Amino acid sequence: MRKLGFPVAAAAAVAVLGLMGPAAQAAVPAVDAQTCVSAGGSVEYDSATGQWVCIGGTYNKEPVA
């Protein structure tokens, strides 16, 4: 019975961390396109991540909403 405890605890910890990932990502406020451009950047599509990002300026490499 004792040998089963660690794998179960490890699986539970991984499951909790997996659920926290999307929540943490959603909590980060994204910059809107107008704010990006006003701060000296330009909005470009990053095909590697599938997201629009602000390039240059104050919000360099920030995701754009």
Order of alpha helices (4+ residues) and beta strands (2+ residues): alpha-alpha-beta-beta-beta
